[in-house]
Amino acid sequence: MNLLLSSFLVFLASQIAVSLPQEPFLERDLQTPYDQLPELSPEAVRLGTRYIEATRMQKRDDTSSEYAPYNVTCPSDLLREGTQGMNSGEQSFLSKRVDSVNKQTRQFVQNSGLNISVNDVITDKDGPRLGMAFSGGGFRAMLNGAGFFDAFDSRGSDSSKFSGLVQSSMYITGLSGGSWLVGSIAINNFSNVSYLQDNVWDMDHTVFSPYSNPIRDVEYLNHLRQEIDAKQDAGFDTSITDLWGRSLSRKLVDAPRGGPGLTWSSIRNQSWFQNAEYPYPILISDSRREDEHIIPENSTIFEFTPYEFGTWDNGINAFIPMEYVGTHLNDGSPPDNKCVRGFDNAGFVMGSSATLFNEALLRLNSNGTWAEIARSILNRISSKQNDIAPYPNPFQNYTAKNTSVANNFKNFPTVDLVDGGEDNQNIPIWPLLHPQRFVDVIFAVDSTDDENGWPTGSSLVNTYERIVNSNHNKSIDVRGFPYIPDTDTFISLGLNARPTFFGCDGKNTTLKQDYVDNKTPPLVVYMPNYPWSYDSNISTFTFELSNGKTDDVINNARLAATQNNSDDFATCLACAVVQRSVERKNMTTPAQCKKCFQDYCWNGTTSNKNIVYNPTILSGSAQSLASRTMGFGLATMLVSLVPFVLLIA
């Protein structure tokens, strides 16, 4: 009851604060305790860091009204057909990046100990193209993904044979908690994990009460209100996703107040992007109709890139420039030739990929006082359609060329988006499957809570089923996918207890013609969250974690990523990296790789055993952290939402 009372008092104080004359005050980074404010401004403190360029780019006039979108004159031809392939900006980025990717990949393969002629197998024309996909799962996914990312980053805390895979990758995708990782890295000048841990992320304090001080928390809530009111006063629908995104930004974005005027499209202005130094970032969200609470498997998947927002799925298969997201179009034309800028706030985009409040309502099946309070909160959000991210619809009355599939959003003024994993495809693989991107290898980092806070492979299973069964909603020429067994097989054979390769033979694909057309499906390196040294299965609804536990989760992920820094596994990852190039060149598979594929590739064996999955850490048994925190984490989140709900009432 103390939590509820505290939340109510915070809200009451915020109402008093709003009624008083507003005076500007010094904004601080969330990492600094309120009673230890530095004498220098945050901008001056950052002058000595190696990321000054990103901070300078992000810093604008620090007023809450910056969050409000604004109108500009429209360019011509706002919508681009997906049938045209990749947009010119993405093509230019990839072209700049090819030489660097090939150089880094050769270096990685050489360091791995694989005995192969890297100059023969990795060439400019058909060198391997890699993608990294980070699943959802709240801060569990963000931190587990951070450990995998750091293990594969040449700037990582530990130099090893695994470092350089990040630099060798062409794409990096994220959804929900994975979008917080990918988004925070990308928007902060593609910072490394150590920098973000030390200077940006603050896991010790919850997003709902970040200062642990009533006065500062009142000011925090008042700032949120100012920012959201400014957007609403500008004529745009707002929802709890706005509050969610603004709150997340203060943890994820290295800028005053989390950068209320910082947009996702502004990534293009950063030097790392202009020089194509790191992978191309993509976030995704699922669409949801107003009458839906459960998201279907064939829900339209929308993607956010630095250049565009849209979907490859049939019925739309079109994109609008990212900087003009928020513009409502009717059959491709804007009203009064007015377009919107500033709607693609970086925090709002990350929040859109992680709007899971309707899912929380579905998962709340317990009884009692806490459950009733939580259910009341969520029902209020849901009844007002505030549990989604509303985007003005640029695809209203639009029909993609060369398709007879109906546009699911033809009659709606908004596109309503929710958490990108609510269609149960919790690893953002979909953007990497299109021939235009030609990804050879996908490193699929899975932090899903399938059972007792651990993944059981369900995300891969559901993506496989979408490709095989949902023909009416697939992209026109989506590539095939490796065969994937059911979750019983994953658990019975331990495929979710260690890295597993799917699709080691490029000819063994769901679409046989793909191999003939040189469109072989990617080889998927499935990398599940597993307790090597720590029970990292924390609840999806955990929003604060001590720095020590944060380090434990990240360090556990490093061990899982490298299989305890195994030299043999480094060689096997190199085999996965070059396999499609070896096949395209009709080269003989190295003996080392044949052994690796025997050890790590799924061999087609299935099992129908129904086994409960609840692993214990390899260094000894321990109580599951998820079992200790799942219910409490959800209850804490929902009760903490009281002032948030009242703010948008």
N, C-alpha and C positions, 0 to 999 in steps of 0.2 A: 504494500500500500504506500510505502515511502516513495517509490518511483512515481506512482501516479500523482501523489501530492506534490512532489518536486516538479514534475512536468507542468502541473496546473499552475504552480506558483511562478514558474519561469514564464509561462504564457501571460499570467496576470500582470507580472512586472513589465512584460513587453508592451502590453496595452497602455500602461502608465507612461512608459518611455515614449511611445508613439505620440501621446497627447502633449508631451512637453516640447518646447522649442528644441530643434535639433542642432547640435553643435558638432563640428568635425572633430575627430580624435585620431590619434595615431593608430593606424592599423599595424598589426604585427603578424609574423609567421606563427602558425599554430604550434610549431615545435618549441617555442619559447614560453616557459611558464609565465602566467600573467604578472607575477610579482618580480620577474627578472627581465623586464623590458630593456633592450639595449639603448644606449644613449643615441646611437646613430640610427638613421632611418633604415628600413629593410633594403632600400635601393643602395645605400652607401655600403652596407654590410656585404652585399652581393658583388660589389665592384672588384673584390679580390678573387672571385671565383672564376673558374675556367668556363663558366656558362653565362658570362655576362651578355653575350650576344643574344641568347634566347630571352633573358630577362629584359633586355632593352627592347627587343621586338615586342614582348608581351605588355610592357608597361605603357599605359595610356593614362589620360586624365582619370584619376581614381574617384569616379562618381558612380552611384548606383544606376543612373539612367543609361549608362553604356550598355546594359543588358538589353535594352529595348531595341528591337529591329527598326529599320527606317526604310523609306521609299527612295528609289532611284529610277532613272530612265532605263527601260529594258533594251538589251541588245537584240539583234535579230536571231531567229532560229534557236530558241531556248532549249527545245527538246532534241535529243540525239537518239536515233534508232540503235538498239543494241545489235542489230544485224550488221552494222558497220564495223563491228569489232571493238577493239579498245579505242578510247579517246586519244587524241593526238598528244595530250599532256602526259598520259601514262606511257604511251609509246616512246616519247622523248626521254622520260625518266629511265625506262628500261634500257634504251640504247646507250645512255650515258653510263649505265651501271654494268654492262656486259663485261667489259675488260676487267673491272675490279672484282666482279663475282668470279670470273674464271681464274684470276690470279689467286684469290683467297681459297677457292675450292681446290686448286692444285696444291696449295700449301697445306690445307687440311688433310688431304689424302696422303701426301708425302709424310706428314707428321704421324699419321695413324699407323704406319708400318705396313700398309698394303703394298704388295709387290706388283706394281702395274706402271706402265708408261703413261704418266699423267698428261704429257703433251700430245699423245696419240688419242686418248679417250676424252680429254677436255679441250675442245677447240672452240673457236669463236662462233662457228655456225651451229653446232649442236651439243655444246657443253650442257651438263645437267642444270636444270632450273629447279630451285628448292623453294618450298614454302613452309612457314611455321604457323601452326594454328593453336591458339590458347583458349581452352574451354571456359565456360562460366562456372560459377560456384562461389560468388561473393568474394570476401577477402581471402578465403581459403584458396580460391583459384588464382587470385592476384599474387599471393605470396608463393604458392607452389609453382605457379608459372614463372615467377621471378627467379626461383632457384634454378629451374631448367634453363631459362634465358641466360642467367649469369654463368652457368657451367659451359654454355656454348659461345659465350661472348669473349673475343680476344682481349677485351678490356676488363674481364671478370676478375674476381678476387683471387682466384687460383689459376695459374697458367698450367695447362695440361694439353694432352693430345686432343681433347674435345673442343678446345677453344678455336673459334674461327667459323663455326657453323652459322652463327648469326650473320657475320660479314659475307658468308657464301650464299645467303638466301636472297631471293628476289622479292618475296612477299612475306608479310607478317599479318595475321588476322586475329581478331579477338571478338568475343561477345560476353556480355554481362561482366563478371569479375575479370575475365580475360581482357575485356575492353578497357578496364581500368588500368591494367598493366600496359597493354599496347598503347592506349591513349596517353597515359602519363609519360611513357618513354618518348613517344613521338612528339608530343606538344612541348616537351621540355628539352628541345634540341637533341633528341635521341640520346638522352642521358643513360649512363650505365646504372645498374641496380644499386651499387654501393653509394653513388651520389644521391640517388632518390631516397634510399634508406636514411642517410645522414642529414639530408637537407630539405626533403619535401614530404615524404610520408610521415604521418604521425599516428601510429596505431594505438598509442596509449590512451587517446581520448576519442570518444564516440563522435560520429558526425552530428548527432542530435544535441550534444552538450560538449562542444569541443574544448572549452576553457576550464571546465570543472570549477567555475566561479560564477555565481548567480548574476553579478553585475555585468561581467563580460559576456555571459551567455545571453542576457537580455539584449545587449548591443548587437550580438551576432544575429539573433532572431529579427531584430529591427532592420538590420541590413538586408536579410533575406526578404523581408516584407517590401522594403524599398525597391529592391531589384525586380521582384516579381510584379509589383504594382506598376512599375514603369513599363514593363512589357504589356501588361493588360491595358494600361491607359493608352498605349500605342495602337490598340485595336486587335490584339492577338489573344487567342484562347490560351489560358494557362492551366496547368494541372500540377499534381504532386510531383511530376517528373521535373518541373522547373525547380522546385524546392530541393528535390533530390539531387539534381545536377549541380545546382549552386553549392550545396553542402559538400558533395563529393569533390568539387573543384578545389575547395579549400584544403583538401587532403592530397590532391593529385597534381595540382598545377602550381608551379613555382612563380607566382605573381601575386600582388596585393589583392586580397579578397578572392583569390582563385581566378583572377582575370575575367571580370564580368563582360568585358568587351572583346575577349580573345576568341577567335573563331576557329573551327576545324579547317576551313580552307586556308587560314593564314599559315598553316604548316608549310605551304609552298614558299613562303618568304624566308624560311630559315635556311641557313647556308648548307646544312647537311642534306636538305632536300634538293636544293638547287644544284648541288654537286653530286646528287644520287649516291651518297656515301653508305646508306643503310637500306634495309628492305622497305618496300612500298607498303604503308599501313592501310588496312581495311577493317572497319567495324561493321557488324550486322545487327539488324533487329527483325523481329517477326511482325507481320501485320495482324490486326485483330478487328473483326467487325463489332459493331456496338452490342449485338445480341450474344456475343461469345464470351465465355470465361475460360473454356478449355480450347487451346490452340490446336488445330488439326495438323497432321503430319505434312500436308501439302500446302500449308500456309505460305503466302508469298513472302520471300526473303528479300529484304532491302539492304543495300550496302552503302556505307559512307566511305568515300575515299577523299583525299585532298582535292580532287578535281570534280567529283560528281556524286550525286545521290540518285539512286534508282534501283532497278531490279532487272535481272536477265530472264526472269520467269515469263512464260507466255501470257498473253493478254495485255501486257504492258511492254516488257522488253525495251525499256527506254530509260533515259537519264536526263537530269537537269543539272547544270553547273552547280557545284557545291555552294558557291558564294551567293547564289540566288534561291537556295532552299528557303521556304517560307512564302514563295510566290505562288498564288493560286492561278492556275491556267485552265482555260476552257477550250478543249480540242487544240491545245498547244499555244493558245493566244492569251496574253495577259489582259486584264481589264484596264482600260484607259492607258495602256502602255506603261503601267507602273509595276516595277519589280521591287522585291524586298532584299535588303542586305542586312547582315548581322544576326539573322535567325539561327545560323549554324554555330551557336556558341559551343565551344569545345566541351564544357561540362554538360550541357544539354544533350549533346550527341552521345557522350559516354553514359549519361543517365538514361537516354532512350534505349540503349542497348541493354540496360540493366533495370528496366521497370518491371518489378516482379510482385507488385502489391496484390494483383488479382491471383497470382499463384499462392501467395501467403494465405489468402482467404480460403483457397481450395485445400490447403494443407492443414488448416486449423480445424481439426475434427475432435478436439478434446472438450470437456465440460468443466464447469466451475466458474468462479468469479472472474479470474484472469482471462479465461477464454471468452466469457461473455463481453467483457470490456473490449478485448481485442477484436472480436467479431463485430461489435458495434462500430468500432473505428473503421474497419475495412469495408463494412457494408455502406457506411456513409461515403467513403471515397468512391466505391464502385457505383453507387446509385447516382452519383453526379457525373459519372464518366470521367472521374479524375484519376483513375488508376492506369491511365495510358499516357502516351506522348502524342499530342495532336499536331499534325503537320498539315498546313494548307495543301490541298491536293493539286499537284501540277499535272496529274493524269486524268482529270475529270473529262468525260466524253472523248477520251482519246483511245484510238485503236491502233495497235502496232501493225505495221505492214507485214504481209506474208504470213498472217496467222488468222485462223477462224475462232480462236479461243477468246471467250468473253473477258473483258476488262472488269475484274472484280471491284474496282473502285470507280467505275464509270459514273455512278449516280451519287457519289458522296463528296461533299465539299472538303473533307479532311481525310488524310491517311492516318489511321490510329496505329501506333507502334507500341510493342511491348518487348520484354526481355527476349533476347535473341535465342535463348535456349528453351523457350516454352513449347516449341514443337518437338521437344525431346531430342533434337539434334544439337547437343550442347557443345560440340566442337565445331568451330566455324570453318568447315571444309568446303561448303558450297561455293564460295567465291573462287576457289582454287581449281574447280573442275571444268572450267570452260576452255575450249580449244584456243581462244584468243590469248589466254595466259600461259598455256602449255607448261604446266607445272609437272615435273617428273617425280618429285619426292615430296611428301607432306609429313612433317614431324608433328603428329597430333598429340598434344599434351592434354591429358584428360584429368580434370579435378572434379568430375561430376560426383554428386551425392546420389548414387544409385541404391546402395544398401549400407546402412551403418556408417554413412559418411564417406564411403569408398566407391570408386567406379567399377562397373561390371561390364563395360563395353557397349552399353545400350545406345550411346550416341552414334557409334559407328554402325550398329545394327539398323538404327532408324534412318540414317543417311542412305545406307544400302537399300532399304525398303522404299525410300522415296524415289530413288533412281529407277528401281525395278518396277514399282507399282503405280507411281503417280505421273503417268505420261501426260495427262491433260494439263499439268501445271509446270512441267519442266521447261527449261530453256530449250530453244529450237534444236541446238546441236550440242547439248551437254555431253561430255565425255562419259565413257564407261567408268566402272568402279570395281575394285577387287571384290571377290566373293568374301562375304563376312558371315561367320557362324552366329548362332543365337547366344544369349547371355549365359545359358546353362553350360554351353561349351566353353565360353570364356572362363567361367569359374572353375569348372571341373578340370580343365587342362592348364589352369594357371596362366592363361593368356593375359589376364588383367593384373597379374602379380609381378610382371616384369615387362620390358619392351618386347613387342611382337611385331613382326613384319607381315604385311598383307599385300599380295600382288607381286611376289618376287619374280614370277614368270609373267612377262607382259602380254603373252598370248592368251593367258587364262583370264579373260575379262568378261564382264556382263554384256558387252557389245562387241561381238567378234569382228565386225567390220572396222572397228577403230584401229586394230593392229594393221590391217591392210592399208588404211588411209594414213598411217603414221600418226595416229592419235591415240596411242596407248594410254590407258589410265595410269594415274600416278601410283607409285609404290608408297604405301602408307606405313610409316613407322609409328606405331601406337605406343605412347609413353604414359602409363597410368600413375597416378598418385599412389604411393605405397609406403608403409611405415618402416623405413630402414633404421632410423635412429630416433624417431619421434612420431607420436600419433598425430598426424597432420590433418585428420578428418574433422576439423572444426566446423561448426554449424555455418551454413550459408547465411544465417541471420545473426552472425557475430559481427559487431561493429566496433569493438575495441579489443585490443590484445596487447599485452605487455611487450616491451622491446625484446625481452629475453625470449618469449614464446615466438615472436615474429622471426627472430634469428633462427630459432629451432626449426620452424616450418621451412624456411628458405634453405637452411643447411641440409635438412632431410631431402629436399627436392634435388639438391646438387648430387647427393649420393644416388638417388633414384635415376637421375639423368645419365650418370656416368657408370652406374652399376659398381659403385664404390671405387671409381677411378680405375676401372679395369682396362688394361691395354688391349686385351682380346676384343672387348666390346667396342673400343674405339675403331679397331680394324673393321669390325662388322658394320658399324655405321658408315664407314667409308665405302664398303661394298654396296650398301643400300644407295648411297649417293651416286655412284657411277653406274649402277645396274642398267638403267634405261639407255644411257649412252653406249654401253657395251653392247646391248641388244641392237640398237640402231646401226651400229658399225659391224654387226655380225662377228664380233670378237669372241674369243673363248673366255668363258668365265674363269677367273683365277681360282686356283685350288683353295686358297684361303677363304674365298667367298662361298665356294660350295659348302665348306664346313660351316661357315656362318649361317648360311641359309638353312642348313639342317637344324641348327640350334635355335634360330630365331624366327623362321618363317612358319606361319600356320600351314600345316600339310594337308588340310582338308578333312581331318578327323573331327567327328562331332560326338556329342554326348548329351543325353537327356536326363542326367542326374540333377535333381533339385537340391542344391547345396546352399546353406546360409553362408554368406561371405562376411567375415569379420576378422581380418588378420591382426596379428599382434606384431609389435616392433621386433626386428631381428635381434636386437641386443637384449631382449628380455620381454616378458609379457607386461602389459600395462593396460589400465582401463581406458576404453575408448574416450577420447576427448569429446567426440561428437555426442556420445551417449550422455555425457555430463552436461553438455551445453545446448543441445538442440532445442529442447523445449524452452529453456530459460532464455536463449538467444532470441527466439521468435517472440516470446512474451515481452522481453525488454525492448525489442525494436518497436513493437506495436504500441506499448504504453508510451514510449518516447515519442511516438508520432502524434500524441495529443496536441501539442502546440502547433505541429505542422498542419494537422487537419484543420484546426481553428484558423490558422493563417490563410488557408485557401477557401474557408467557408464563405 
